[in-house]
């Protein structure tokens, strides 16, 4: 038994404004039927005694602790800049000022 008919596929095609040939209607009906049967099988497996979960395995935090560390000094950061002014990177203007 098919879960979706050829007429239902044609209706979906009209709703989505897709031009579908008669051969495509048959092909899509079969493909959608396989998809719907697969989804239905998942519903059969779900058990009331299994709590819903977002992941199949427990998650742990993989980030290192957020601890301050010394960084570059202003001089070190600007040392490779092709152009600088007033202790800042100087870059070409890309937008006109109003």
ZIRA-V951322 format. One line per field, one symbol per residue. ss: DSSP state (H for helix, E for strand, - for the rest). burial: I if it has 9 or more other C-alpha atoms within 8 Angstrom, else O. A space follows every 50 residues. Layout:
ss: ???
burial: ???
This chain:
ss: -----HHHHHHHHHH------HHHHHHHHHHHHHHHHHHHHHHHH----- -----------------------HHHHH-----EE--EE---------
burial: OOOIOIOOIIOOIIOOOOOOOOOOIIOIIIOIIOOIIOOOOOOOOOOOOO OOOOOOOOOOOOOOOOOOOOOOOOOOIIOOOOOIOOOOIOOOOOOOOO
